[in-house]
Amino acid sequence: MDADGARTTTTRWRPLVGRWASRIVVLVALIFSAVALGSGITGDESSNSVANLPADAESARASELQESLGTSKFTPVFAVFDRGGEKLTEEDRRVVGEKVRELQDLAAEGQKAFPVFAEDGAAAFVGVPLATDPSGDSYEEPVADIRELAAADLPAGLEAQATGGPAFSVDLSKVFDGADVRLLVTTAGVVALLLLLTYRSPWLWLVPLTVVAVADQVAATAVDVASRIFPFTVDGQSTGITSVLVFGAGTNYALLLIARYREELRREESRYDAMRVAWRQAAPAILASSGTVVLALLCLGFADSPSSRNIGYGGAIGIVVAVVYALVVLPAAMTLFGRRLFWPFVPKVGQADPTATGFWSKVAAVVTGRPVLVSVVGVAVLAVLAIPLTGVAAGLSQTEQFRATPQSVTGQEVLAEHFAAGASQPTSLLTPTAAADDVRRAVAEVEGVDRVEPAGSADGTTVLTAVLGAEPASEAALATVESIREAAQGVEPDVLVGGADAESLDSETATTRDQKLIIPMILAVVLLVLLVLLRSIVAAVLLVLTVVATFAASLGASWWAFQHWFDFPALDYSVPLLSFLFLVALGVDYNIFLTTRAKEEARRHDTKTAISVALAVTGGVITSAGILLAAVFTVLGVLPLIVLTQVGVIVGFGVLLDTLLVRSVLVPALVSLLGRRFWWPGALSRGPVGEGQ
């Protein structure tokens, strides 16, 4: 057979091979996914609040010592009674006395429920000691029983709320009850709607959505398995963020691949050949962007805060699973259905590429035609948005962490109004018994300490409890704990100070240290990936500066919104680091997609033309991806926890800002200004070049 005949035979067999390969890949993926989802493996979950502290934190060591001594066997729930500021009546006092007897049945064995009346006569509480449970799982039923019993048969106008450490633990855990389902349903709904609007096809959107949804569930199982092997745990927050990352990033990768596939279907008769070309063109950018995100997330492995490490490891595993499904399963699934999958806008061979004359080609002409003006305006907009950063406040008290107002918060507010605010969660001091009296006297003189009492001794160690006047986890409470440590350790260096406020202080210290260490590491990772990918110092530095500027503008604008629209008192301490990580790592994705296409075009055109073509071709798909990713992160707001709402708003707004202004306007303008110098010192900076260079 002649050469032409051989090529014809090869061409005839290629679709058959491609068809069977696609079917095999999809079948293997279905079997693997079913096995993973049906494995029943559960993750290693964080057991208590101290599990989210560095092991060497003073409060963690204090808690460990208390457990070993057996002096922290009980923790109280407080049933608080009040009339909204009015004096309690004689009948109210009688009812409170009856409640003591009723609540006694719920107290731990050998412990007594006890009443305390406020000096102003306007409130009372009944303390109900419960057995300490390191996991917190067994608190839900007794706290619910205490709340029900305390609120039953009260005189008109008298109200009861249960608060204290166990009550806060229960209310916090309820935030994540059904969180997986709510996040999955809401995220899937948002993604489905945006894919439907993007493709305007009644069924095309089902393929990437199904692939990404399965990847999300497989990723959850992979994280659970990894938590049993590697030194991290899973919790509601890390699980939710991992799901958002998989849906957001996975769908972004799918959009980019499908866009290149549709582009190639206008050139190739065989859908399998079209997918091969599209895969070869899209895979490097997808691998580079996903690799950037994975490496940035792994930087959290160096964090002191265990919760940050959980997010880092879990998110990195999620991204790896997402990119495997996007580059292996999705191409096979797409080719199974052929061109009709794009109906009613079916791409045909020889059809003109609409991006050449579409909206983004016009944007590119304007941006590259007046690069100086566009650059100045773009930088000015970012600078104005960043102005509110000068007034950012950080640190949420315990009662300020919820968007809704659970009973533990309202009860704590009543306690703070009529009693020492720290009465529900006192600070503990563990001191050698020989120095206990001196330590107690020194701590009693610290400003902000209401009283100091002994709480037991064992093995030569005495436990003291200090009740603070400030609201738990507030700035004033943390400052008081610092003063307590200074005063106590000035008398006896071996004193350990623990308790909820000390844990909050140590958590803040760890978070501050992590920000100083991790943020430069993330920048170094992003810079290194861009250097390897683009072979240009100028391009890498410029793109890193633009994503940092986007973060500053997004944080500033979001802080303004938090103050004026959301009425949030402050940022949670963990928000800046997490927002920086997600926004920089994910935001640089779009610049990678744009500049890798520009680099491809720069081999045939001058730099100005190359960036114009790249923006025209990628503008639509990247904008769709950015809007989708922003919407997915905003879904975190379905959970009534302020920290997740803040992260969702900052990252969501930042992604939109990056997509609509920085990547589509500012970066092309700056590239046009720099010309071939943008590629320095790579080969493209030396030529050959076209006119205008």
Secondary structure, DSSP 8 states (H G I E B T S, - for coil): --HHHHHHHHHHHHHHHHHHHHHHHHHHHHHHHHHHHTS-----B--SGGGGS-TT-HHHHHHHHHHHHT--SEEEEEEEEEBTTB---HHHHHHHHHHHHHHGGGS-TT---EEEE-TTSSEEEEEEEEE--TT-GGGHHHHHHHHHHHHTT--TT-EEEEESHHHHHHHHHHHTTTHHHHHHHHHHHHHHHHHHHHH--TTTTHHHHHHHHHHHHHHHHHHHHHHHHSS--B-HHHHHHHHHHHHHHHHHHHHHHHHHHHHHHTT-SSHHHHHHHHHHHHHHHHHHHHHHHHHHHHGGGG-S-HHHHHHHHHHHHHHHHHHHIIIIIHHHHHHHS-GGGGTTS---TT---GGGTSHHHHHHHHHHHSHHHHHHHHHHHHHHHHGGGGG--B---GGGSBSS--HHHHHHHHHHHHS-GGGGS-EEEEEEGGGHHHHHHHHHTSTTEEEEEEEEEETTEEEEEEEESS-TTSHHHHHHHHHHHHHHHHH-TT-EEESHHHHHHHHHHHHHHHHHHHHHHHHHHHHHHHHHHH--HHHHHHHHHHHHHHHHHHHHHHHHHIIIII---SB-TTHHHHHHHHHHHHHHHHHHHHHHHHHHHHTTS-HHHHHHHHHHHHHHHHHHHHHHHHHHHHGGGGSSBHHHHHHHHHHHHHHHHIIIIIIIIIHHHHHHHHGGGGGTTSGGGTS---TT-
